[in-house]
Amino acid sequence: MMFQVSILTPSLPTPKPTPRKLPPLRSAALIVKVPAGATYEDTVRSLQQSGVNPDDYGATINGIRKTRGGDVMVDLGKSIK
């Protein structure tokens, strides 16, 4: 009498694909070049004293910061309009 022997190996479960994470969305921004002979502080001061109201254009300002190049970056939030 002959026996047939077969080896059963358990199959490994297939790994579930992980969803790709998207990079965070960047908000809109304005870059204001600092004129030659002026400083960052002078440029920010003139922007604040210019009398331009961002609400008139449906924009919100989240912050103002200095870029690596020394210019002024005005970080804009989501627009209302």
N, CA, C and O atoms as a printed pandas DataFrame, in Angstrom:
     atom_number atom_name residue_name chain_id  residue_number  x_coord  y_coord  z_coord
0              1         N          MET        A               1    0.829   -1.162    0.000
1              2        CA          MET        A               1    0.000    0.000    0.000
2              3         C          MET        A               1    0.885    1.241    0.000
3              4         O          MET        A               1    1.782    1.369    0.833
4              5         N          MET        A               2    0.632    2.152   -0.934
5              6        CA          MET        A               2    1.419    3.367   -1.032
6              7         C          MET        A               2    0.604    4.550   -0.565
7              8         O          MET        A               2   -0.575    4.723   -0.876
8              9         N          PHE        A               3    1.305    5.338    0.190
9             10        CA          PHE        A               3    0.662    6.553    0.671
10            11         C          PHE        A               3    1.247    7.747   -0.086
11            12         O          PHE        A               3    2.442    7.824   -0.370
12            13         N          GLN        A               4    0.375    8.633   -0.381
13            14        CA          GLN        A               4    0.850    9.859   -1.012
14            15         C          GLN        A               4    0.908   10.933    0.072
15            16         O          GLN        A               4   -0.089   11.206    0.740
16            17         N          VAL        A               5    2.054   11.522    0.237
17            18        CA          VAL        A               5    2.266   12.526    1.272
18            19         C          VAL        A               5    2.408   13.883    0.597
19            20         O          VAL        A               5    3.187   14.062   -0.338
20            21         N          SER        A               6    1.654   14.799    1.086
21            22        CA          SER        A               6    1.794   16.162    0.578
22            23         C          SER        A               6    1.998   17.095    1.771
23            24         O          SER        A               6    1.348   16.951    2.807
24            25         N          ILE        A               7    2.864   18.003    1.615
25            26        CA          ILE        A               7    3.170   18.933    2.701
26            27         C          ILE        A               7    2.327   20.182    2.493
27            28         O          ILE        A               7    2.363   20.818    1.439
28            29         N          LEU        A               8    1.587   20.502    3.503
29            30        CA          LEU        A               8    0.753   21.696    3.452
30            31         C          LEU        A               8    1.463   22.812    4.220
31            32         O          LEU        A               8    1.798   22.659    5.395
32            33         N          THR        A               9    1.680   23.901    3.555
33            34        CA          THR        A               9    2.273   25.054    4.231
34            35         C          THR        A               9    1.214   26.139    4.318
35            36         O          THR        A               9    0.553   26.457    3.330
36            37         N          PRO        A              10    1.063   26.694    5.485
37            38        CA          PRO        A              10    0.052   27.747    5.594
38            39         C          PRO        A              10    0.501   28.981    4.811
39            40         O          PRO        A              10    1.655   29.402    4.885
40            41         N          SER        A              11   -0.422   29.531    4.080
41            42        CA          SER        A              11   -0.081   30.724    3.310
42            43         C          SER        A              11   -0.132   31.942    4.231
43            44         O          SER        A              11   -0.995   32.057    5.102
44            45         N          LEU        A              12    0.797   32.821    4.014
45            46        CA          LEU        A              12    0.844   34.038    4.823
46            47         C          LEU        A              12   -0.254   34.990    4.377
47            48         O          LEU        A              12   -0.554   35.094    3.188
48            49         N          PRO        A              13   -0.847   35.679    5.334
49            50        CA          PRO        A              13   -1.897   36.632    4.929
50            51         C          PRO        A              13   -1.272   37.774    4.133
51            52         O          PRO        A              13   -0.169   38.228    4.436
52            53         N          THR        A              14   -1.979   38.220    3.130
53            54        CA          THR        A              14   -1.469   39.315    2.315
54            55         C          THR        A              14   -1.589   40.611    3.111
55            56         O          THR        A              14   -2.637   40.875    3.700
56            57         N          PRO        A              15   -0.551   41.410    3.136
57            58        CA          PRO        A              15   -0.622   42.653    3.906
58            59         C          PRO        A              15   -1.581   43.646    3.257
59            60         O          PRO        A              15   -1.654   43.757    2.033
60            61         N          LYS        A              16   -2.305   44.354    4.095
61            62        CA          LYS        A              16   -3.232   45.353    3.581
62            63         C          LYS        A              16   -2.437   46.581    3.149
63            64         O          LYS        A              16   -1.514   47.007    3.843
64            65         N          PRO        A              17   -2.795   47.139    2.016
65            66        CA          PRO        A              17   -2.048   48.329    1.585
66            67         C          PRO        A              17   -2.369   49.500    2.514
67            68         O          PRO        A              17   -3.528   49.750    2.847
68            69         N          THR        A              18   -1.324   50.205    2.922
69            70        CA          THR        A              18   -1.529   51.350    3.802
70            71         C          THR        A              18   -1.863   52.568    2.951
71            72         O          THR        A              18   -1.245   52.789    1.909
72            73         N          PRO        A              19   -2.821   53.344    3.385
73            74        CA          PRO        A              19   -3.163   54.531    2.601
74            75         C          PRO        A              19   -2.024   55.549    2.664
75            76         O          PRO        A              19   -1.407   55.741    3.712
76            77         N          ARG        A              20   -1.760   56.187    1.551
77            78        CA          ARG        A              20   -0.688   57.177    1.504
78            79         C          ARG        A              20   -1.135   58.454    2.189
79            80         O          ARG        A              20   -2.246   58.935    1.969
80            81         N          LYS        A              21   -0.269   58.992    3.014
81            82        CA          LYS        A              21   -0.569   60.253    3.676
82            83         C          LYS        A              21   -0.167   61.393    2.749
83            84         O          LYS        A              21    0.937   61.411    2.206
84            85         N          LEU        A              22   -1.069   62.328    2.580
85            86        CA          LEU        A              22   -0.793   63.482    1.747
86            87         C          LEU        A              22   -0.089   64.547    2.577
87            88         O          LEU        A              22   -0.332   64.650    3.779
88            89         N          PRO        A              23    0.771   65.333    1.963
89            90        CA          PRO        A              23    1.414   66.404    2.718
90            91         C          PRO        A              23    0.372   67.457    3.105
91            92         O          PRO        A              23   -0.636   67.615    2.417
92            93         N          PRO        A              24    0.611   68.169    4.190
93            94        CA          PRO        A              24   -0.369   69.178    4.596
94            95         C          PRO        A              24   -0.479   70.277    3.549
95            96         O          PRO        A              24    0.504   70.642    2.905
96            97         N          LEU        A              25   -1.666   70.786    3.394
97            98        CA          LEU        A              25   -1.898   71.839    2.421
98            99         C          LEU        A              25   -1.316   73.149    2.935
99           100         O          LEU        A              25   -1.424   73.465    4.120
100          101         N          ARG        A              26   -0.716   73.887    2.058
101          102        CA          ARG        A              26   -0.163   75.183    2.426
102          103         C          ARG        A              26   -1.218   76.251    2.191
103          104         O          ARG        A              26   -1.994   76.190    1.237
104          105         N          SER        A              27   -1.224   77.217    3.076
105          106        CA          SER        A              27   -2.169   78.315    2.901
106          107         C          SER        A              27   -1.574   79.327    1.926
107          108         O          SER        A              27   -0.384   79.288    1.612
108          109         N          ALA        A              28   -2.416   80.216    1.462
109          110        CA          ALA        A              28   -1.960   81.243    0.533
110          111         C          ALA        A              28   -1.102   82.257    1.279
111          112         O          ALA        A              28   -1.291   82.484    2.474
112          113         N          ALA        A              29   -0.176   82.852    0.578
113          114        CA          ALA        A              29    0.706   83.830    1.203
114          115         C          ALA        A              29    1.107   84.889    0.188
115          116         O          ALA        A              29    1.089   84.657   -1.020
116          117         N          LEU        A              30    1.465   86.044    0.702
117          118        CA          LEU        A              30    2.007   87.131   -0.108
118          119         C          LEU        A              30    3.455   87.345    0.303
119          120         O          LEU        A              30    3.775   87.350    1.492
120          121         N          ILE        A              31    4.321   87.519   -0.670
121          122        CA          ILE        A              31    5.715   87.835   -0.389
122          123         C          ILE        A              31    5.921   89.299   -0.777
123          124         O          ILE        A              31    5.681   89.694   -1.918
124          125         N          VAL        A              32    6.368   90.088    0.191
125          126        CA          VAL        A              32    6.638   91.502   -0.041
126          127         C          VAL        A              32    8.152   91.674   -0.007
127          128         O          VAL        A              32    8.788   91.419    1.016
128          129         N          LYS        A              33    8.724   92.104   -1.122
129          130        CA          LYS        A              33   10.170   92.303   -1.205
130          131         C          LYS        A              33   10.547   93.555   -0.429
131          132         O          LYS        A              33    9.906   94.598   -0.556
132          133         N          VAL        A              34   11.596   93.437    0.378
133          134        CA          VAL        A              34   12.099   94.579    1.129
134          135         C          VAL        A              34   12.946   95.415    0.183
135          136         O          VAL        A              34   13.897   94.901   -0.406
136          137         N          PRO        A              35   12.614   96.720    0.021
137          138        CA          PRO        A              35   13.402   97.553   -0.893
138          139         C          PRO        A              35   14.841   97.735   -0.407
139          140         O          PRO        A              35   15.126   97.617    0.785
140          141         N          ALA        A              36   15.728   98.018   -1.337
141          142        CA          ALA        A              36   17.133   98.248   -0.976
142          143         C          ALA        A              36   17.216   99.488   -0.084
143          144         O          ALA        A              36   16.606  100.518   -0.373
144          145         N          GLY        A              37   17.960   99.373    0.977
145          146        CA          GLY        A              37   18.117  100.483    1.905
146          147         C          GLY        A              37   17.093  100.493    3.023
147          148         O          GLY        A              37   17.207  101.291    3.953
148          149         N          ALA        A              38   16.096   99.627    2.954
149          150        CA          ALA        A              38   15.072   99.544    4.000
150          151         C          ALA        A              38   15.297   98.273    4.810
151          152         O          ALA        A              38   15.972   97.348    4.360
152          153         N          THR        A              39   14.728   98.242    5.997
153          154        CA          THR        A              39   14.845   97.061    6.843
154          155         C          THR        A              39   13.521   96.313    6.853
155          156         O          THR        A              39   12.496   96.815    6.391
156          157         N          TYR        A              40   13.570   95.101    7.392
157          158        CA          TYR        A              40   12.360   94.291    7.541
158          159         C          TYR        A              40   11.335   95.028    8.396
159          160         O          TYR        A              40   10.149   95.063    8.071
160          161         N          GLU        A              41   11.811   95.619    9.497
161          162        CA          GLU        A              41   10.906   96.317   10.416
162          163         C          GLU        A              41   10.239   97.512    9.740
163          164         O          GLU        A              41    9.051   97.758    9.946
164          165         N          ASP        A              42   10.999   98.254    8.935
165          166        CA          ASP        A              42   10.421   99.397    8.219
166          167         C          ASP        A              42    9.343   98.941    7.241
167          168         O          ASP        A              42    8.308   99.593    7.104
168          169         N          THR        A              43    9.584   97.835    6.570
169          170        CA          THR        A              43    8.624   97.330    5.590
170          171         C          THR        A              43    7.346   96.871    6.277
171          172         O          THR        A              43    6.252   97.161    5.792
172          173         N          VAL        A              44    7.462   96.155    7.406
173          174        CA          VAL        A              44    6.272   95.698    8.137
174          175         C          VAL        A              44    5.502   96.908    8.658
175          176         O          VAL        A              44    4.273   96.937    8.597
176          177         N          ARG        A              45    6.213   97.896    9.167
177          178        CA          ARG        A              45    5.562   99.098    9.684
178          179         C          ARG        A              45    4.794   99.815    8.576
179          180         O          ARG        A              45    3.672  100.271    8.795
180          181         N          SER        A              46    5.393   99.917    7.386
181          182        CA          SER        A              46    4.710  100.593    6.279
182          183         C          SER        A              46    3.505   99.787    5.794
183          184         O          SER        A              46    2.508  100.362    5.358
184          185         N          LEU        A              47    3.595   98.456    5.870
185          186        CA          LEU        A              47    2.439   97.632    5.509
186          187         C          LEU        A              47    1.281   97.850    6.478
187          188         O          LEU        A              47    0.127   97.957    6.064
188          189         N          GLN        A              48    1.596   97.917    7.767
189          190        CA          GLN        A              48    0.550   98.101    8.762
190          191         C          GLN        A              48   -0.067   99.485    8.689
191          192         O          GLN        A              48   -1.252   99.649    8.981
192          193         N          GLN        A              49    0.720  100.490    8.302
193          194        CA          GLN        A              49    0.223  101.854    8.245
194          195         C          GLN        A              49   -0.355  102.211    6.877
195          196         O          GLN        A              49   -0.783  103.346    6.670
196          197         N          SER        A              50   -0.375  101.267    5.947
197          198        CA          SER        A              50   -0.839  101.571    4.590
198          199         C          SER        A              50   -2.341  101.831    4.529
199          200         O          SER        A              50   -2.822  102.484    3.603
200          201         N          GLY        A              51   -3.074  101.329    5.502
201          202        CA          GLY        A              51   -4.512  101.565    5.514
202          203         C          GLY        A              51   -5.305  100.556    4.697
203          204         O          GLY        A              51   -6.517  100.714    4.543
204          205         N          VAL        A              52   -4.665   99.541    4.177
205          206        CA          VAL        A              52   -5.375   98.508    3.414
206          207         C          VAL        A              52   -6.031   97.561    4.412
207          208         O          VAL        A              52   -5.366   96.998    5.282
208          209         N          ASN        A              53   -7.330   97.394    4.277
209          210        CA          ASN        A              53   -8.083   96.516    5.170
210          211         C          ASN        A              53   -8.315   95.185    4.454
211          212         O          ASN        A              53   -8.995   95.156    3.428
212          213         N          PRO        A              54   -7.766   94.086    4.971
213          214        CA          PRO        A              54   -7.948   92.795    4.281
214          215         C          PRO        A              54   -9.407   92.339    4.250
215          216         O          PRO        A              54   -9.781   91.545    3.387
216          217         N          ASP        A              55  -10.231   92.824    5.167
217          218        CA          ASP        A              55  -11.646   92.444    5.163
218          219         C          ASP        A              55  -12.368   92.968    3.926
219          220         O          ASP        A              55  -13.358   92.383    3.487
220          221         N          ASP        A              56  -11.871   94.073    3.362
221          222        CA          ASP        A              56  -12.476   94.611    2.138
222          223         C          ASP        A              56  -12.332   93.647    0.969
223          224         O          ASP        A              56  -13.128   93.670    0.030
224          225         N          TYR        A              57  -11.313   92.802    1.034
225          226        CA          TYR        A              57  -11.040   91.854   -0.044
226          227         C          TYR        A              57  -11.437   90.425    0.321
227          228         O          TYR        A              57  -11.210   89.498   -0.456
228          229         N          GLY        A              58  -12.023   90.249    1.489
229          230        CA          GLY        A              58  -12.457   88.927    1.912
230          231         C          GLY        A              58  -11.316   88.039    2.360
231          232         O          GLY        A              58  -11.417   86.815    2.271
232          233         N          ALA        A              59  -10.237   88.624    2.837
233          234        CA          ALA        A              59   -9.073   87.840    3.270
234          235         C          ALA        A              59   -8.869   88.016    4.771
235          236         O          ALA        A              59   -9.298   89.006    5.364
236          237         N          THR        A              60   -8.214   87.044    5.360
237          238        CA          THR        A              60   -7.815   87.150    6.760
238          239         C          THR        A              60   -6.307   86.939    6.827
239          240         O          THR        A              60   -5.746   86.154    6.063
240          241         N          ILE        A              61   -5.665   87.635    7.734
241          242        CA          ILE        A              61   -4.221   87.513    7.895
242          243         C          ILE        A              61   -3.949   86.654    9.115
243          244         O          ILE        A              61   -4.344   86.996   10.230
244          245         N          ASN        A              62   -3.265   85.529    8.895
245          246        CA          ASN        A              62   -2.913   84.630    9.995
246          247         C          ASN        A              62   -1.603   85.023   10.653
247          248         O          ASN        A              62   -1.399   84.732   11.832
248          249         N          GLY        A              63   -0.724   85.667    9.932
249          250        CA          GLY        A              63    0.545   86.050   10.524
250          251         C          GLY        A              63    1.458   86.712    9.522
251          252         O          GLY        A              63    1.247   86.652    8.311
252          253         N          ILE        A              64    2.478   87.346   10.063
253          254        CA          ILE        A              64    3.514   87.980    9.255
254          255         C          ILE        A              64    4.842   87.469    9.783
255          256         O          ILE        A              64    5.077   87.454   10.991
256          257         N          ARG        A              65    5.716   87.047    8.865
257          258        CA          ARG        A              65    7.015   86.550    9.318
258          259         C          ARG        A              65    8.087   86.917    8.313
259          260         O          ARG        A              65    7.804   87.329    7.188
260          261         N          LYS        A              66    9.325   86.756    8.752
261          262        CA          LYS        A              66   10.484   87.063    7.929
262          263         C          LYS        A              66   10.921   85.795    7.201
263          264         O          LYS        A              66   11.045   84.735    7.814
264          265         N          THR        A              67   11.152   85.904    5.901
265          266        CA          THR        A              67   11.607   84.757    5.126
266          267         C          THR        A              67   13.115   84.610    5.271
267          268         O          THR        A              67   13.784   85.481    5.827
268          269         N          ARG        A              68   13.641   83.505    4.768
269          270        CA          ARG        A              68   15.085   83.287    4.825
270          271         C          ARG        A              68   15.848   84.360    4.057
271          272         O          ARG        A              68   16.972   84.710    4.416
272          273         N          GLY        A              69   15.241   84.871    3.016
273          274        CA          GLY        A              69   15.879   85.900    2.204
274          275         C          GLY        A              69   15.754   87.289    2.789
275          276         O          GLY        A              69   16.298   88.244    2.234
276          277         N          GLY        A              70   15.040   87.423    3.911
277          278        CA          GLY        A              70   14.891   88.722    4.557
278          279         C          GLY        A              70   13.659   89.485    4.123
279          280         O          GLY        A              70   13.455   90.618    4.558
280          281         N          ASP        A              71   12.831   88.893    3.274
281          282        CA          ASP        A              71   11.613   89.558    2.828
282          283         C          ASP        A              71   10.487   89.316    3.828
283          284         O          ASP        A              71   10.664   88.605    4.818
284          285         N          VAL        A              72    9.333   89.911    3.562
285          286        CA          VAL        A              72    8.175   89.801    4.450
286          287         C          VAL        A              72    7.175   88.836    3.830
287          288         O          VAL        A              72    6.804   88.989    2.666
288          289         N          MET        A              73    6.733   87.837    4.605
289          290        CA          MET        A              73    5.700   86.912    4.140
290          291         C          MET        A              73    4.441   87.156    4.956
291          292         O          MET        A              73    4.459   87.061    6.184
292          293         N          VAL        A              74    3.352   87.469    4.271
293          294        CA          VAL        A              74    2.058   87.677    4.902
294          295         C          VAL        A              74    1.258   86.396    4.671
295          296         O          VAL        A              74    0.877   86.087    3.542
296          297         N          ASP        A              75    1.009   85.657    5.753
297          298        CA          ASP        A              75    0.286   84.388    5.672
298          299         C          ASP        A              75   -1.210   84.681    5.691
299          300         O          ASP        A              75   -1.730   85.254    6.648
300          301         N          LEU        A              76   -1.896   84.280    4.619
301          302        CA          LEU        A              76   -3.330   84.536    4.488
302          303         C          LEU        A              76   -4.125   83.302    4.880
303          304         O          LEU        A              76   -3.732   82.173    4.586
304          305         N          GLY        A              77   -5.241   83.533    5.542
305          306        CA          GLY        A              77   -6.135   82.445    5.916
306          307         C          GLY        A              77   -7.139   82.183    4.824
307          308         O          GLY        A              77   -6.989   82.656    3.697
308          309         N          LYS        A              78   -8.156   81.434    5.157
309          310        CA          LYS        A              78   -9.201   81.129    4.197
310          311         C          LYS        A              78  -10.040   82.372    3.953
311          312         O          LYS        A              78  -10.339   83.128    4.877
312          313         N          SER        A              79  -10.413   82.572    2.700
313          314        CA          SER        A              79  -11.202   83.756    2.363
314          315         C          SER        A              79  -12.664   83.511    2.686
315          316         O          SER        A              79  -13.150   82.381    2.627
316          317         N          ILE        A              80  -13.341   84.565    3.021
317          318        CA          ILE        A              80  -14.752   84.499    3.386
318          319         C          ILE        A              80  -15.615   84.529    2.143
319          320         O          ILE        A              80  -16.627   83.833    2.070
320          321         N          LYS        A              81  -15.221   85.332    1.162
321          322        CA          LYS        A              81  -16.033   85.512   -0.045
322          323         C          LYS        A              81  -15.839   84.380   -1.003
323          324         O          LYS        A              81  -16.446   84.367   -2.074
